[in-house]
Each structure stands twice: as structure tokens, then as C-alpha cells.
Amino acid sequence: MASAARPRANPAFYALIALLIFMSIGPVLLLLVNSLKLDVDITSGAGGLLFMPTIRNYETALCDILWYEPEHLRFCQIRFGGAFVNSIIIALVSTALTLVMGCMAAYALVRFRFMGRDSLSLSTLAVRMIPPAVLLVPVFGLWNNAFCLDNDYGLGAWWRDTFGGRGDVCLAGTHGGIILIYVAMNLPFVIWILQSFIVQVPRSLEEAARVDGAGPFQTFFIVVLPLIKPGLAAASIFTFRIAWNEYLLASALADRDTMTVPILIVNNASEFDGLGTIFATGMLLAIPPILFTLFASRQIITGMTAGAVKG
């Protein structure tokens, strides 16, 4: 018996897919190509791909962290490298802390029974609905006044006697202060995401692990955590992108040594030397989220297909 003929897909479908791919990748490719051009090639109007690639724009953007001095620069005007490193540190650390605390909190809300559990679960998500602009003034006041080591006693006095100065050590102007507010801002949403994944983990697997002698932490880290890997990946993408692109709170809490890339770009837009440098900084700003998303998306696919093979 002849098998039924497979229906042919409409060519318009493939055309639409190609258009969507072009719209997604096209701007990134244009950014990359222009970042490798000199300003004269960008503004000449010739366009196209016939040009001599150069890394001068990247040298200009990263001049403050290069181990050599670029020949075409008299002095390093843009401190993009330091801000780039600050953004990497803040985004990665805040994402890791948020995931660690978020998965444990979500597991407790799903598996443990206590009074007010449902209300607590809803209130954590309601906190995420507060606009960051509302938190700006309170957080700025707390980070600069309340959460400081006073200079009259304790660690503040030791700091003053040892290193000099006033002795006040505040969260404002530190990596830890920015990381702390990012963790507090993203934690409710991460808890909400991971709850839906933990609910789907069969209790029988945890009970079997306990019968085999596994403790509570062993059950969580060995049994539950690998099964919610897609949820962890999705939550990490969300958290990393928020921490990488956030500007409002960081602009109020960071100083010259801890400023992130969005702050540098906004505050020093007029100091960028040419269009090529602007394209290079844009490409550098786009690379970490793209790489992080690709890595995390691979973990989502791996976790979804882990149990799809028939034994």
C-alpha cells in the first residue's frame, strides 16, 4: 500500500521564516560590519562588504584595559573597559545569587506546608510589579545613610583608624550595593517561574531518594535541581538581561569606579570618537547577552529532551 503523499509546504512560509531570520540577525551583522570599518568607510556612502577590516574601534573602546597602548590614540578618553568589567561582574554575581536563593525559596513554597504559604507566594510576585523608579529615592537614602558602617564605633572606627578618612563605608558606590538591589528586584519573578517547574517534579522521586538515605539537601541538589534545569535556564536569561541593561538604579548607586556600561554610554555619549567607536561599543554591549542566552537556551533544550529517549 502506497504511503500517503506528504503535503508540500507553501513557499510563502519559507519566505516568512527567511524574513524573520533576516530581521533578527541583520541588525547584529550590520553592527559587526560597521564596527570593523574606519569612519571614512562608514560615511563615504560606498557601503558593502569591500573594505579593509580593522580593530582600531575596539582598541579605542577598550583602551583602558589593554596591555598595550594603541598607536592611533594620544590618550584614553573613554573608560569603556572598566565599565564593561563592572557590568560582567554585577550581572553574573547577581544572577547566580538570585538563582540560588530563588530555587530554594520556590522549593520551600511548593513542598512545605505552613500558615500563609499562598499569601506569601502571591505577595512575592506583587513586589515585582513595583516600578523601579518608585524604589529610587528610598534605596538611595538607605544605601547612603542607613546601611553604612558608622565612624564612631565598630568596623567604622577600625576602618577610620586603619585607612583614614571619615570611616563611613556605605553600600552606595560599591559592587555589592548594586548586586543587592538587583537580587531583591529579580528574586520574586525567579521564585514565581521556578515554582511552576518544581510542582511538576513527582514527589515519588524525592521519597525514593529519602528511602535510599538521602538527606533534604541531597534530595534537593541531586534529584530536584537537575529536573528543573530548563526553568533555571529561563530564569537566568531573564535575570542576566535585566542586570545587564538596567540603568536607573545603577545610575543612582554607582560611582566612577563601579559604573556599568549603560551609565557610561548615556553619560558620555558626546565623548565617543567617531561612528566606528559607537558601533564597536554597541557590539561589545550585545555580545555577553547573546552568548549567555545561547548557552542557557542549550540547557533548556537539554533539560527538555533528557527524558525523551526510550530505554
DOGUPA-679794 format. One record per residue (C-alpha): residue number from 0; residue in one letter; x, y, z. Coordinates in steps of 0.1 Angstrom, whole numbers. Example, Ala and Ser with C-alpha at 12.3 -4.5 7.8 and 13.67 -1.06 7.14 Angstrom:
<zatis>
zati kedo->0&roti->a&u->123&v->-45&w->78
zati kedo->1&roti->s&u->137&v->-11&w->71
</zatis>
This chain:
<zatis>
zati kedo->0&roti->m&u->0&v->0&w->0
zati kedo->1&roti->a&u->15&v->33&w->-11
zati kedo->2&roti->s&u->20&v->57&w->17
zati kedo->3&roti->a&u->1&v->90&w->16
zati kedo->4&roti->a&u->19&v->118&w->-1
zati kedo->5&roti->r&u->34&v->143&w->22
zati kedo->6&roti->p&u->17&v->178&w->17
zati kedo->7&roti->r&u->41&v->204&w->4
zati kedo->8&roti->a&u->46&v->235&w->24
zati kedo->9&roti->n&u->36&v->268&w->10
zati kedo->10&roti->p&u->67&v->288&w->-3
zati kedo->11&roti->a&u->53&v->318&w->15
zati kedo->12&roti->f&u->60&v->300&w->47
zati kedo->13&roti->y&u->97&v->297&w->39
zati kedo->14&roti->a&u->98&v->333&w->27
zati kedo->15&roti->l&u->83&v->344&w->60
zati kedo->16&roti->i&u->109&v->324&w->80
zati kedo->17&roti->a&u->137&v->339&w->60
zati kedo->18&roti->l&u->124&v->374&w->66
zati kedo->19&roti->l&u->121&v->368&w->103
zati kedo->20&roti->i&u->157&v->354&w->104
zati kedo->21&roti->f&u->170&v->384&w->84
zati kedo->22&roti->m&u->152&v->409&w->107
zati kedo->23&roti->s&u->167&v->391&w->138
zati kedo->24&roti->i&u->203&v->387&w->125
zati kedo->25&roti->g&u->205&v->416&w->101
zati kedo->26&roti->p&u->210&v->444&w->127
zati kedo->27&roti->v&u->237&v->424&w->146
zati kedo->28&roti->l&u->256&v->417&w->113
zati kedo->29&roti->l&u->253&v->454&w->103
zati kedo->30&roti->l&u->266&v->464&w->138
zati kedo->31&roti->l&u->295&v->439&w->135
zati kedo->32&roti->v&u->305&v->450&w->99
zati kedo->33&roti->n&u->304&v->487&w->107
zati kedo->34&roti->s&u->324&v->482&w->139
zati kedo->35&roti->l&u->353&v->468&w->117
zati kedo->36&roti->k&u->353&v->499&w->94
zati kedo->37&roti->l&u->370&v->532&w->97
zati kedo->38&roti->d&u->349&v->563&w->100
zati kedo->39&roti->v&u->357&v->573&w->64
zati kedo->40&roti->d&u->344&v->539&w->51
zati kedo->41&roti->i&u->312&v->543&w->71
zati kedo->42&roti->t&u->304&v->579&w->59
zati kedo->43&roti->s&u->317&v->575&w->24
zati kedo->44&roti->g&u->284&v->560&w->12
zati kedo->45&roti->a&u->301&v->532&w->-7
zati kedo->46&roti->g&u->289&v->507&w->18
zati kedo->47&roti->g&u->291&v->470&w->10
zati kedo->48&roti->l&u->315&v->444&w->22
zati kedo->49&roti->l&u->345&v->456&w->2
zati kedo->50&roti->f&u->366&v->472&w->29
zati kedo->51&roti->m&u->398&v->466&w->49
zati kedo->52&roti->p&u->387&v->453&w->84
zati kedo->53&roti->t&u->403&v->469&w->114
zati kedo->54&roti->i&u->401&v->466&w->152
zati kedo->55&roti->r&u->410&v->502&w->158
zati kedo->56&roti->n&u->375&v->509&w->170
zati kedo->57&roti->y&u->377&v->481&w->196
zati kedo->58&roti->e&u->411&v->494&w->207
zati kedo->59&roti->t&u->396&v->528&w->212
zati kedo->60&roti->a&u->367&v->514&w->233
zati kedo->61&roti->l&u->389&v->491&w->254
zati kedo->62&roti->c&u->420&v->513&w->257
zati kedo->63&roti->d&u->418&v->514&w->295
zati kedo->64&roti->i&u->422&v->477&w->300
zati kedo->65&roti->l&u->445&v->468&w->271
zati kedo->66&roti->w&u->480&v->456&w->279
zati kedo->67&roti->y&u->494&v->478&w->252
zati kedo->68&roti->e&u->489&v->514&w->241
zati kedo->69&roti->p&u->472&v->517&w->206
zati kedo->70&roti->e&u->493&v->537&w->182
zati kedo->71&roti->h&u->464&v->558&w->169
zati kedo->72&roti->l&u->455&v->571&w->204
zati kedo->73&roti->r&u->471&v->600&w->222
zati kedo->74&roti->f&u->452&v->593&w->254
zati kedo->75&roti->c&u->424&v->571&w->265
zati kedo->76&roti->q&u->393&v->592&w->265
zati kedo->77&roti->i&u->366&v->565&w->271
zati kedo->78&roti->r&u->368&v->542&w->301
zati kedo->79&roti->f&u->346&v->516&w->285
zati kedo->80&roti->g&u->367&v->486&w->295
zati kedo->81&roti->g&u->363&v->492&w->332
zati kedo->82&roti->a&u->326&v->497&w->329
zati kedo->83&roti->f&u->324&v->465&w->308
zati kedo->84&roti->v&u->341&v->445&w->335
zati kedo->85&roti->n&u->318&v->460&w->362
zati kedo->86&roti->s&u->288&v->450&w->342
zati kedo->87&roti->i&u->301&v->415&w->338
zati kedo->88&roti->i&u->308&v->411&w->375
zati kedo->89&roti->i&u->275&v->426&w->386
zati kedo->90&roti->a&u->253&v->407&w->361
zati kedo->91&roti->l&u->270&v->373&w->367
zati kedo->92&roti->v&u->271&v->376&w->405
zati kedo->93&roti->s&u->235&v->389&w->408
zati kedo->94&roti->t&u->222&v->362&w->385
zati kedo->95&roti->a&u->240&v->334&w->405
zati kedo->96&roti->l&u->228&v->347&w->438
zati kedo->97&roti->t&u->192&v->352&w->426
zati kedo->98&roti->l&u->191&v->316&w->412
zati kedo->99&roti->v&u->205&v->301&w->444
zati kedo->100&roti->m&u->181&v->319&w->467
zati kedo->101&roti->g&u->152&v->317&w->442
zati kedo->102&roti->c&u->153&v->279&w->437
zati kedo->103&roti->m&u->154&v->273&w->474
zati kedo->104&roti->a&u->126&v->297&w->482
zati kedo->105&roti->a&u->105&v->282&w->454
zati kedo->106&roti->y&u->111&v->247&w->467
zati kedo->107&roti->a&u->100&v->257&w->502
zati kedo->108&roti->l&u->68&v->274&w->489
zati kedo->109&roti->v&u->59&v->243&w->469
zati kedo->110&roti->r&u->68&v->214&w->491
zati kedo->111&roti->f&u->65&v->227&w->527
zati kedo->112&roti->r&u->31&v->234&w->543
zati kedo->113&roti->f&u->29&v->264&w->567
zati kedo->114&roti->m&u->5&v->292&w->575
zati kedo->115&roti->g&u->2&v->319&w->549
zati kedo->116&roti->r&u->20&v->300&w->522
zati kedo->117&roti->d&u->-3&v->310&w->494
zati kedo->118&roti->s&u->-4&v->347&w->506
zati kedo->119&roti->l&u->34&v->347&w->507
zati kedo->120&roti->s&u->36&v->333&w->472
zati kedo->121&roti->l&u->13&v->359&w->458
zati kedo->122&roti->s&u->30&v->388&w->477
zati kedo->123&roti->t&u->64&v->379&w->463
zati kedo->124&roti->l&u->51&v->383&w->427
zati kedo->125&roti->a&u->32&v->415&w->437
zati kedo->126&roti->v&u->65&v->430&w->449
zati kedo->127&roti->r&u->79&v->426&w->413
zati kedo->128&roti->m&u->51&v->447&w->400
zati kedo->129&roti->i&u->65&v->478&w->418
zati kedo->130&roti->p&u->83&v->501&w->392
zati kedo->131&roti->p&u->120&v->505&w->398
zati kedo->132&roti->a&u->115&v->543&w->397
zati kedo->133&roti->v&u->95&v->541&w->429
zati kedo->134&roti->l&u->124&v->524&w->447
zati kedo->135&roti->l&u->150&v->550&w->435
zati kedo->136&roti->v&u->147&v->576&w->463
zati kedo->137&roti->p&u->143&v->551&w->493
zati kedo->138&roti->v&u->171&v->529&w->481
zati kedo->139&roti->f&u->194&v->559&w->475
zati kedo->140&roti->g&u->187&v->571&w->511
zati kedo->141&roti->l&u->192&v->537&w->527
zati kedo->142&roti->w&u->223&v->528&w->507
zati kedo->143&roti->n&u->239&v->562&w->516
zati kedo->144&roti->n&u->229&v->566&w->552
zati kedo->145&roti->a&u->212&v->537&w->570
zati kedo->146&roti->f&u->234&v->508&w->556
zati kedo->147&roti->c&u->267&v->523&w->565
zati kedo->148&roti->l&u->295&v->514&w->589
zati kedo->149&roti->d&u->294&v->543&w->614
zati kedo->150&roti->n&u->327&v->561&w->621
zati kedo->151&roti->d&u->322&v->562&w->658
zati kedo->152&roti->y&u->323&v->525&w->667
zati kedo->153&roti->g&u->328&v->490&w->655
zati kedo->154&roti->l&u->341&v->484&w->620
zati kedo->155&roti->g&u->337&v->520&w->610
zati kedo->156&roti->a&u->361&v->532&w->637
zati kedo->157&roti->w&u->386&v->504&w->628
zati kedo->158&roti->w&u->383&v->515&w->591
zati kedo->159&roti->r&u->389&v->551&w->600
zati kedo->160&roti->d&u->419&v->543&w->623
zati kedo->161&roti->t&u->435&v->519&w->598
zati kedo->162&roti->f&u->428&v->536&w->564
zati kedo->163&roti->g&u->420&v->571&w->574
zati kedo->164&roti->g&u->391&v->592&w->561
zati kedo->165&roti->r&u->357&v->595&w->577
zati kedo->166&roti->g&u->353&v->558&w->583
zati kedo->167&roti->d&u->319&v->556&w->568
zati kedo->168&roti->v&u->316&v->526&w->545
zati kedo->169&roti->c&u->282&v->526&w->526
zati kedo->170&roti->l&u->266&v->503&w->501
zati kedo->171&roti->a&u->263&v->531&w->476
zati kedo->172&roti->g&u->292&v->532&w->452
zati kedo->173&roti->t&u->301&v->495&w->456
zati kedo->174&roti->h&u->295&v->464&w->435
zati kedo->175&roti->g&u->278&v->448&w->465
zati kedo->176&roti->g&u->252&v->476&w->468
zati kedo->177&roti->i&u->242&v->473&w->431
zati kedo->178&roti->i&u->242&v->435&w->432
zati kedo->179&roti->l&u->220&v->435&w->464
zati kedo->180&roti->i&u->193&v->457&w->448
zati kedo->181&roti->y&u->193&v->436&w->416
zati kedo->182&roti->v&u->189&v->404&w->436
zati kedo->183&roti->a&u->160&v->419&w->455
zati kedo->184&roti->m&u->144&v->432&w->423
zati kedo->185&roti->n&u->146&v->399&w->404
zati kedo->186&roti->l&u->141&v->374&w->431
zati kedo->187&roti->p&u->103&v->375&w->432
zati kedo->188&roti->f&u->100&v->368&w->395
zati kedo->189&roti->v&u->125&v->340&w->397
zati kedo->190&roti->i&u->106&v->324&w->425
zati kedo->191&roti->w&u->74&v->326&w->405
zati kedo->192&roti->i&u->90&v->310&w->375
zati kedo->193&roti->l&u->106&v->281&w->393
zati kedo->194&roti->q&u->75&v->273&w->413
zati kedo->195&roti->s&u->58&v->261&w->382
zati kedo->196&roti->f&u->87&v->238&w->374
zati kedo->197&roti->i&u->91&v->223&w->409
zati kedo->198&roti->v&u->54&v->215&w->410
zati kedo->199&roti->q&u->59&v->192&w->380
zati kedo->200&roti->v&u->86&v->171&w->398
zati kedo->201&roti->p&u->70&v->139&w->411
zati kedo->202&roti->r&u->71&v->135&w->448
zati kedo->203&roti->s&u->78&v->98&w->444
zati kedo->204&roti->l&u->113&v->106&w->432
zati kedo->205&roti->e&u->120&v->126&w->464
zati kedo->206&roti->e&u->105&v->99&w->485
zati kedo->207&roti->a&u->126&v->72&w->468
zati kedo->208&roti->a&u->157&v->93&w->474
zati kedo->209&roti->r&u->149&v->96&w->511
zati kedo->210&roti->v&u->144&v->58&w->513
zati kedo->211&roti->d&u->179&v->54&w->499
zati kedo->212&roti->g&u->192&v->75&w->527
zati kedo->213&roti->a&u->195&v->110&w->510
zati kedo->214&roti->g&u->191&v->140&w->533
zati kedo->215&roti->p&u->170&v->171&w->525
zati kedo->216&roti->f&u->199&v->189&w->508
zati kedo->217&roti->q&u->210&v->158&w->488
zati kedo->218&roti->t&u->174&v->153&w->476
zati kedo->219&roti->f&u->172&v->189&w->465
zati kedo->220&roti->f&u->205&v->192&w->448
zati kedo->221&roti->i&u->208&v->157&w->433
zati kedo->222&roti->v&u->171&v->149&w->424
zati kedo->223&roti->v&u->151&v->181&w->421
zati kedo->224&roti->l&u->177&v->206&w->407
zati kedo->225&roti->p&u->186&v->186&w->376
zati kedo->226&roti->l&u->149&v->182&w->367
zati kedo->227&roti->i&u->142&v->219&w->368
zati kedo->228&roti->k&u->172&v->228&w->346
zati kedo->229&roti->p&u->150&v->244&w->319
zati kedo->230&roti->g&u->134&v->266&w->345
zati kedo->231&roti->l&u->168&v->277&w->359
zati kedo->232&roti->a&u->180&v->285&w->324
zati kedo->233&roti->a&u->149&v->306&w->316
zati kedo->234&roti->a&u->152&v->324&w->349
zati kedo->235&roti->s&u->189&v->330&w->344
zati kedo->236&roti->i&u->183&v->346&w->310
zati kedo->237&roti->f&u->157&v->369&w->324
zati kedo->238&roti->t&u->178&v->379&w->354
zati kedo->239&roti->f&u->210&v->384&w->334
zati kedo->240&roti->r&u->194&v->406&w->308
zati kedo->241&roti->i&u->177&v->428&w->335
zati kedo->242&roti->a&u->210&v->432&w->354
zati kedo->243&roti->w&u->230&v->439&w->322
zati kedo->244&roti->n&u->207&v->465&w->307
zati kedo->245&roti->e&u->194&v->482&w->339
zati kedo->246&roti->y&u->202&v->519&w->341
zati kedo->247&roti->l&u->180&v->538&w->365
zati kedo->248&roti->l&u->190&v->523&w->399
zati kedo->249&roti->a&u->226&v->518&w->389
zati kedo->250&roti->s&u->230&v->555&w->379
zati kedo->251&roti->a&u->219&v->565&w->414
zati kedo->252&roti->l&u->241&v->539&w->433
zati kedo->253&roti->a&u->273&v->536&w->412
zati kedo->254&roti->d&u->302&v->559&w->413
zati kedo->255&roti->r&u->331&v->564&w->388
zati kedo->256&roti->d&u->348&v->531&w->398
zati kedo->257&roti->t&u->316&v->510&w->397
zati kedo->258&roti->m&u->296&v->524&w->368
zati kedo->259&roti->t&u->282&v->499&w->343
zati kedo->260&roti->v&u->281&v->501&w->305
zati kedo->261&roti->p&u->246&v->517&w->302
zati kedo->262&roti->i&u->257&v->545&w->326
zati kedo->263&roti->l&u->289&v->551&w->306
zati kedo->264&roti->i&u->271&v->552&w->273
zati kedo->265&roti->v&u->244&v->576&w->285
zati kedo->266&roti->n&u->267&v->600&w->304
zati kedo->267&roti->n&u->295&v->601&w->279
zati kedo->268&roti->a&u->277&v->598&w->246
zati kedo->269&roti->s&u->292&v->631&w->234
zati kedo->270&roti->e&u->328&v->618&w->240
zati kedo->271&roti->f&u->327&v->589&w->217
zati kedo->272&roti->d&u->353&v->593&w->190
zati kedo->273&roti->g&u->335&v->587&w->157
zati kedo->274&roti->l&u->308&v->563&w->144
zati kedo->275&roti->g&u->331&v->533&w->144
zati kedo->276&roti->t&u->337&v->535&w->181
zati kedo->277&roti->i&u->300&v->538&w->187
zati kedo->278&roti->f&u->294&v->506&w->166
zati kedo->279&roti->a&u->322&v->488&w->185
zati kedo->280&roti->t&u->308&v->497&w->219
zati kedo->281&roti->g&u->274&v->486&w->207
zati kedo->282&roti->m&u->288&v->453&w->196
zati kedo->283&roti->l&u->306&v->448&w->229
zati kedo->284&roti->l&u->274&v->456&w->247
zati kedo->285&roti->a&u->255&v->430&w->227
zati kedo->286&roti->i&u->279&v->401&w->229
zati kedo->287&roti->p&u->275&v->390&w->265
zati kedo->288&roti->p&u->237&v->387&w->265
zati kedo->289&roti->i&u->238&v->369&w->232
zati kedo->290&roti->l&u->264&v->344&w->244
zati kedo->291&roti->f&u->246&v->339&w->277
zati kedo->292&roti->t&u->213&v->334&w->260
zati kedo->293&roti->l&u->227&v->308&w->236
zati kedo->294&roti->f&u->243&v->289&w->264
zati kedo->295&roti->a&u->212&v->290&w->286
zati kedo->296&roti->s&u->189&v->281&w->257
zati kedo->297&roti->r&u->210&v->250&w->251
zati kedo->298&roti->q&u->204&v->240&w->287
zati kedo->299&roti->i&u->167&v->244&w->282
zati kedo->300&roti->i&u->168&v->220&w->252
zati kedo->301&roti->t&u->190&v->196&w->270
zati kedo->302&roti->g&u->166&v->195&w->300
zati kedo->303&roti->m&u->135&v->191&w->279
zati kedo->304&roti->t&u->149&v->162&w->259
zati kedo->305&roti->a&u->167&v->144&w->288
zati kedo->306&roti->g&u->138&v->120&w->294
zati kedo->307&roti->a&u->126&v->118&w->258
zati kedo->308&roti->v&u->148&v->87&w->249
zati kedo->309&roti->k&u->130&v->54&w->254
zati kedo->310&roti->g&u->151&v->30&w->274
</zatis>
